Amino acid sequence: MRVLALLLLCASAFPDASITYNGIRQPDPWPPVRPAVPTREPMPVPYLEEIPDVIPIDTGRQLFVDDFLIEPCTLTRTYHQAVYHPASPVLVPDEPWEMDTESQGFPAPTAMPFSDGVWYDPQDQLFKMWYMGGYVKATCYAQSKDGIYWEKPELDVVPGTNIVQTVGRDSNVIWLDHLDPDPARRFKMVVHELPNPEEVLSVYFSKDGIHWGERVTQTGPAGDRCTAFYNPFRGVWVYSVKDNYYDRRRRYQENADLVAGAPWVLRELPMWVGADRLDPIRPELDIFPQLYNLDAMAYESLMLGFFSIWYGQPEDRPKPNCVCLGFSRDGFHWYRPDRRPFIGVSEKPGDWNWGNVQSVGGGCLVVGDTLYFYVSGRSGVPGKNTKSSGICATGLATLRRDGFVSMDASGEEERIITRMLRFSGKYLFVNVDAPQGELRVEVLDENREPIEPFTYKNCVPLRADSTLEQVHWTSGDDLSSLAGKPVRFRFHLRDGSLYAFWVSPDESGASHGYVAAGGPGFPGPVDTVGKAGRQ
């Protein structure tokens, strides 16, 4: 109910449907018109050219992924990559129904999500994973108490196995939908079934993610690597539709109802996004990259885009696909400032992730102060001059919470000034790493004059390494007297890094932003608990 209340609050705050939760005016028409014949130029991001005069920040932690929130400054912006957990791979094929399969004529034991989904289910207090069991054979289920050590329970769908869907499949997405009022539709599946001569996707519902009903509907024609996701900021389901005719580029389909959005004519769908000239070419392949897949998920105040980039097909290893990252504040336009792999392949033959690293439905999970990213990977068959998948397994990569981007200051104090902001909360929180330095914050009015008592002089120096830390002033911390008024924050940082800031309605530090696929301590898709979510 608290999530529904948040959505209703956003709707009432912006009665004009063309104005988003963060003050961005959506282009008209929507979805935006893109070139019918795509170019290799990077996607323009209109909201970075026409920034709102005042930006509402009541939804989620505010991240520094671009200059939307801040004026140009002298601090260094650093984009960070996830790091593989030493336990990787955390799920490997070891059951008979996962072993007896082939790819390109070679064995391909398989236990990997091909998107599929990894979620934390607060009802059962378990991490839950759906994955491809056996190469393009079936969909299986695993569960975990900590997200690292996984078990494959015996289920009753195929007695004695953990199979939940026996239909042959290629790409698949399973979504834990906290907002659907019908408990029988709590889990949603969008799958490319095999065989599939018409190249369509099928939609299924389930109350528990294990027992799936009859097929609900099928989509219009699409490529084999298509997925779907929910954009809660706009309240729509989005189909990420592959178009093989245009170098695997994506077409866009959205609808408030997943089923109602399924019928389409492929060439009538709006052109969306693909790889572009800024995506680096692997020298040994010398071929222009393509967008193999795009999964997306709401995280805090923005959408994260997981761009699985295809760099070509070598003859002696699996495709060296990597996961790169994009950010969107309107759900359609993607800002991709860092073209390095966010989660990459190993260059060592035979490693579990020697090839074809791709993202997972749900994107990431919030586990205490850490983000968990699950990916698929394929070992190949070294020395066989083949592009066989080899062993297909599941890995885990991690990142500091909000750690996609940091604003870094050296030994000298440097400043960040935000644009004009509006909030309704009371307490300022930050994600900061400055145990040997310090952070101070002051609040400025429309004329850039400090507002008493929230001044630099009154701010208690913050020296900490914390993903959730409250800012204090000697004369009081309650900012509610400024609620609804346009203000700026000026951050003074020395010898440290700043990752995010937000104004919370209470001293728990709850951000009321989205926590992607969830995590221990969170009762749903929104952070309503703050410190209690740092389990």
ZAMARGU-4260 file (C-alpha; in steps of 0.2 Angstrom, whole numbers, plus 5000, padded with zeros to 4 digits):
<rodrens>
0) 5000/5000/5000 | 5014/5012/5004 | 5021/5009/4986 | 5004/5013/4979 | 5003/5029/4989
5) 5020/5034/4983 | 5014/5032/4965 | 4998/5042/4968 | 5008/5056/4977 | 5019/5057/4961
10) 5003/5058/4950 | 4995/5071/4961 | 5011/5082/4961 | 5012/5082/4942 | 4994/5082/4935
15) 5001/5086/4918 | 5005/5068/4912 | 5019/5075/4901 | 5029/5081/4916 | 5039/5066/4924
20) 5042/5063/4943 | 5059/5073/4941 | 5052/5088/4931 | 5057/5082/4914 | 5044/5087/4900
25) 5042/5072/4889 | 5043/5075/4870 | 5027/5075/4860 | 5023/5063/4852 | 5028/5049/4865
30) 5037/5038/4862 | 5049/5050/4853 | 5051/5049/4834 | 5068/5041/4830 | 5076/5040/4812
35) 5067/5026/4803 | 5084/5020/4796 | 5096/5021/4811 | 5113/5029/4811 | 5128/5025/4821
40) 5128/5042/4830 | 5125/5041/4849 | 5107/5043/4855 | 5103/5061/4859 | 5097/5064/4877
45) 5085/5079/4876 | 5083/5081/4895 | 5101/5085/4897 | 5099/5100/4885 | 5083/5107/4892
50) 5085/5104/4911 | 5070/5109/4921 | 5071/5126/4931 | 5067/5117/4947 | 5070/5098/4949
55) 5060/5088/4961 | 5070/5075/4971 | 5057/5066/4982 | 5060/5050/4973 | 5076/5040/4977
60) 5094/5044/4980 | 5101/5056/4968 | 5116/5050/4958 | 5129/5059/4949 | 5128/5049/4933
65) 5127/5065/4922 | 5125/5084/4924 | 5106/5084/4926 | 5107/5088/4945 | 5123/5099/4946
70) 5132/5113/4938 | 5149/5110/4930 | 5162/5109/4944 | 5181/5105/4946 | 5178/5088/4955
75) 5183/5072/4945 | 5168/5061/4940 | 5174/5043/4940 | 5163/5029/4932 | 5166/5012/4941
80) 5165/4994/4935 | 5158/4980/4945 | 5170/4966/4951 | 5167/4948/4951 | 5164/4940/4967
85) 5177/4926/4972 | 5163/4913/4973 | 5159/4915/4955 | 5152/4905/4946 | 5139/4903/4960
90) 5128/4891/4950 | 5134/4878/4938 | 5126/4863/4929 | 5127/4848/4939 | 5110/4839/4937
95) 5106/4826/4923 | 5093/4837/4915 | 5106/4851/4914 | 5120/4841/4906 | 5114/4831/4891
100) 5114/4846/4879 | 5124/4852/4864 | 5129/4868/4856 | 5138/4868/4839 | 5140/4850/4840
105) 5149/4850/4857 | 5143/4847/4875 | 5135/4862/4883 | 5130/4859/4900 | 5119/4874/4905
110) 5113/4882/4922 | 5113/4901/4917 | 5100/4914/4916 | 5098/4920/4899 | 5090/4936/4906
115) 5077/4926/4916 | 5077/4934/4933 | 5085/4935/4950 | 5075/4943/4964 | 5073/4944/4982
120) 5056/4939/4988 | 5051/4947/5004 | 5037/4935/5007 | 5048/4920/5008 | 5064/4930/5013
125) 5074/4921/4999 | 5084/4925/4984 | 5076/4917/4969 | 5083/4913/4953 | 5076/4907/4936
130) 5088/4900/4923 | 5090/4890/4907 | 5092/4872/4913 | 5100/4862/4899 | 5105/4872/4883
135) 5088/4880/4876 | 5079/4865/4885 | 5069/4871/4900 | 5067/4884/4914 | 5073/4879/4931
140) 5072/4887/4948 | 5085/4889/4962 | 5085/4898/4979 | 5097/4905/4991 | 5097/4913/5009
145) 5112/4924/5005 | 5113/4926/4986 | 5130/4917/4985 | 5126/4899/4990 | 5112/4892/4980
150) 5101/4876/4981 | 5090/4867/4968 | 5075/4861/4977 | 5065/4846/4971 | 5048/4852/4964
155) 5032/4844/4958 | 5031/4851/4941 | 5043/4838/4934 | 5045/4827/4950 | 5062/4825/4957
160) 5069/4840/4947 | 5069/4859/4949 | 5061/4862/4932 | 5047/4874/4932 | 5043/4876/4913
165) 5047/4861/4901 | 5044/4870/4885 | 5061/4873/4875 | 5066/4891/4876 | 5079/4904/4871
170) 5078/4921/4879 | 5066/4923/4894 | 5062/4936/4907 | 5053/4932/4924 | 5047/4947/4934
175) 5042/4948/4952 | 5028/4961/4951 | 5024/4968/4968 | 5010/4980/4962 | 4998/4968/4953
180) 4983/4966/4964 | 4979/4949/4957 | 4990/4937/4967 | 4989/4924/4953 | 4999/4937/4942
185) 5013/4940/4955 | 5026/4932/4943 | 5026/4936/4925 | 5036/4927/4911 | 5040/4933/4894
190) 5048/4919/4884 | 5054/4915/4867 | 5049/4897/4866 | 5056/4884/4854 | 5052/4879/4841
195) 5046/4896/4836 | 5043/4897/4817 | 5033/4913/4819 | 5047/4922/4830 | 5034/4927/4843
200) 5035/4929/4862 | 5024/4920/4874 | 5017/4928/4891 | 5013/4917/4906 | 5008/4921/4924
205) 5011/4912/4941 | 5007/4915/4959 | 5023/4907/4965 | 5035/4907/4951 | 5035/4888/4950
210) 5017/4883/4944 | 5014/4893/4928 | 4996/4893/4920 | 4992/4892/4902 | 4999/4904/4889
215) 4990/4921/4891 | 4995/4928/4875 | 5008/4930/4861 | 5016/4945/4854 | 5019/4950/4836
220) 5035/4945/4827 | 5051/4948/4836 | 5069/4943/4835 | 5076/4929/4847 | 5084/4939/4860
225) 5070/4950/4866 | 5065/4955/4884 | 5053/4965/4894 | 5054/4976/4910 | 5043/4987/4920
230) 5046/5006/4921 | 5037/5011/4938 | 5041/5030/4935 | 5029/5030/4920 | 5019/5015/4925
235) 5022/5005/4909 | 5028/4988/4904 | 5041/4990/4890 | 5045/4977/4877 | 5064/4978/4872
240) 5061/4971/4854 | 5076/4965/4844 | 5076/4969/4825 | 5088/4958/4816 | 5086/4968/4800
245) 5095/4983/4808 | 5110/4975/4816 | 5101/4969/4831 | 5094/4986/4835 | 5080/4988/4847
250) 5062/4994/4844 | 5051/5000/4858 | 5034/4995/4864 | 5026/5001/4880 | 5009/4999/4888
255) 5002/5000/4905 | 4996/4982/4903 | 5008/4968/4898 | 4995/4958/4889 | 4988/4973/4880
260) 5005/4978/4874 | 5008/4962/4866 | 5000/4963/4848 | 5011/4973/4836 | 5018/4974/4819
265) 5037/4974/4820 | 5040/4987/4807 | 5027/4999/4815 | 5036/4999/4832 | 5046/5015/4835
270) 5065/5013/4832 | 5074/5014/4849 | 5092/5011/4852 | 5107/5001/4847 | 5126/5001/4847
275) 5135/5016/4840 | 5151/5023/4834 | 5157/5026/4852 | 5156/5007/4856 | 5174/5001/4854
280) 5179/4988/4841 | 5189/4973/4846 | 5205/4974/4836 | 5206/4955/4832 | 5188/4955/4825
285) 5188/4972/4817 | 5169/4973/4816 | 5156/4986/4821 | 5148/4981/4838 | 5129/4978/4839
290) 5117/4978/4853 | 5114/4960/4858 | 5101/4963/4871 | 5095/4977/4883 | 5088/4973/4900
295) 5082/4988/4911 | 5077/4991/4929 | 5072/5005/4940 | 5086/5009/4953 | 5083/5024/4965
300) 5079/5039/4955 | 5083/5033/4937 | 5083/5018/4925 | 5098/5007/4923 | 5101/5000/4906
305) 5111/4984/4904 | 5118/4984/4887 | 5124/4967/4881 | 5136/4972/4867 | 5141/4960/4853
310) 5158/4963/4847 | 5158/4949/4833 | 5160/4931/4832 | 5177/4923/4833 | 5180/4906/4827
315) 5190/4900/4842 | 5179/4905/4857 | 5161/4910/4861 | 5155/4927/4857 | 5165/4940/4868
320) 5149/4949/4873 | 5150/4961/4888 | 5138/4970/4899 | 5139/4989/4897 | 5129/5002/4907
325) 5117/5016/4902 | 5107/5028/4912 | 5090/5035/4909 | 5079/5048/4918 | 5064/5047/4906
330) 5065/5028/4902 | 5068/5030/4883 | 5083/5040/4880 | 5100/5032/4886 | 5115/5041/4892
335) 5130/5030/4890 | 5146/5040/4896 | 5157/5025/4899 | 5159/5012/4885 | 5170/5000/4895
340) 5162/4984/4900 | 5153/4986/4916 | 5154/4967/4918 | 5166/4959/4906 | 5172/4943/4899
345) 5188/4934/4904 | 5202/4933/4891 | 5209/4917/4899 | 5203/4902/4888 | 5192/4890/4898
350) 5187/4902/4912 | 5168/4901/4916 | 5166/4918/4908 | 5177/4917/4893 | 5163/4921/4882
355) 5145/4928/4881 | 5143/4937/4897 | 5125/4944/4898 | 5113/4952/4910 | 5099/4945/4921
360) 5081/4951/4922 | 5079/4962/4938 | 5096/4970/4935 | 5103/4970/4952 | 5099/4967/4971
365) 5103/4978/4986 | 5112/4968/4999 | 5117/4979/5013 | 5129/4991/5007 | 5133/4981/4991
370) 5124/4979/4974 | 5123/4961/4967 | 5124/4958/4948 | 5121/4941/4942 | 5127/4937/4924
375) 5128/4922/4912 | 5144/4916/4906 | 5151/4902/4894 | 5167/4893/4895 | 5169/4888/4877
380) 5179/4873/4871 | 5197/4879/4870 | 5208/4872/4857 | 5193/4865/4846 | 5192/4879/4834
385) 5174/4880/4838 | 5162/4894/4844 | 5153/4881/4855 | 5146/4888/4871 | 5154/4875/4882
390) 5149/4875/4900 | 5136/4889/4903 | 5136/4895/4921 | 5130/4909/4932 | 5142/4922/4940
395) 5140/4936/4953 | 5148/4953/4952 | 5147/4967/4965 | 5148/4986/4967 | 5146/4998/4981
400) 5128/5004/4984 | 5125/5019/4972 | 5143/5015/4966 | 5141/5018/4948 | 5148/5035/4948
405) 5158/5045/4961 | 5163/5064/4962 | 5180/5064/4969 | 5190/5078/4977 | 5209/5078/4981
410) 5217/5085/4996 | 5211/5103/4992 | 5193/5107/4996 | 5182/5107/4981 | 5164/5111/4978
415) 5148/5104/4970 | 5133/5116/4968 | 5117/5108/4963 | 5104/5116/4951 | 5088/5122/4959
420) 5079/5108/4968 | 5063/5105/4977 | 5059/5092/4991 | 5046/5088/5004 | 5057/5079/5016
425) 5066/5083/5032 | 5084/5076/5033 | 5098/5076/5021 | 5108/5060/5019 | 5123/5056/5008
430) 5133/5041/5002 | 5151/5047/5005 | 5168/5040/5007 | 5179/5052/5016 | 5186/5045/5032
435) 5203/5054/5030 | 5195/5070/5023 | 5178/5079/5026 | 5162/5084/5019 | 5152/5099/5023
440) 5135/5105/5016 | 5126/5121/5015 | 5109/5126/5009 | 5107/5141/4997 | 5092/5151/4992
445) 5088/5156/4974 | 5101/5170/4974 | 5114/5157/4980 | 5115/5165/4997 | 5117/5153/5012
450) 5101/5150/5022 | 5102/5150/5041 | 5105/5139/5050 | 5110/5127/5037 | 5127/5135/5033
455) 5145/5129/5030 | 5150/5136/5047 | 5136/5127/5056 | 5138/5110/5047 | 5146/5097/5057
460) 5161/5090/5047 | 5157/5073/5041 | 5172/5061/5041 | 5166/5043/5036 | 5165/5029/5024
465) 5146/5026/5023 | 5133/5022/5010 | 5119/5030/5022 | 5125/5045/5033 | 5115/5059/5039
470) 5121/5077/5037 | 5120/5087/5054 | 5121/5106/5058 | 5124/5113/5075 | 5108/5122/5076
475) 5097/5108/5070 | 5095/5096/5056 | 5076/5097/5051 | 5074/5105/5034 | 5055/5104/5033
480) 5055/5124/5034 | 5062/5123/5016 | 5050/5110/5010 | 5042/5115/4993 | 5054/5130/4991
485) 5067/5130/4977 | 5085/5128/4985 | 5102/5122/4981 | 5114/5112/4990 | 5133/5116/4990
490) 5144/5102/4995 | 5161/5105/5001 | 5172/5090/4999 | 5190/5087/5003 | 5200/5071/5000
495) 5185/5060/4997 | 5171/5054/4985 | 5153/5058/4985 | 5141/5045/4977 | 5123/5051/4981
500) 5112/5063/4991 | 5094/5063/4996 | 5081/5071/5007 | 5072/5058/5018 | 5055/5061/5027
505) 5062/5053/5043 | 5078/5049/5052 | 5079/5031/5045 | 5086/5038/5029 | 5073/5030/5018
510) 5075/5036/5000 | 5058/5031/4994 | 5067/5026/4978 | 5067/5009/4969 | 5078/4995/4975
515) 5079/4986/4958 | 5076/4967/4961 | 5075/4970/4980 | 5085/4963/4994 | 5085/4958/5012
520) 5076/4970/5023 | 5066/4979/5010 | 5047/4974/5010 | 5044/4978/4992 | 5052/4987/4977
525) 5054/5004/4986 | 5066/5009/5000 | 5053/5014/5014 | 5064/5007/5028 | 5081/5016/5026
530) 5094/5009/5039 | 5083/4994/5042 | 5087/4989/5024 | 5106/4987/5028 | 5105/4969/5034
</rodrens>
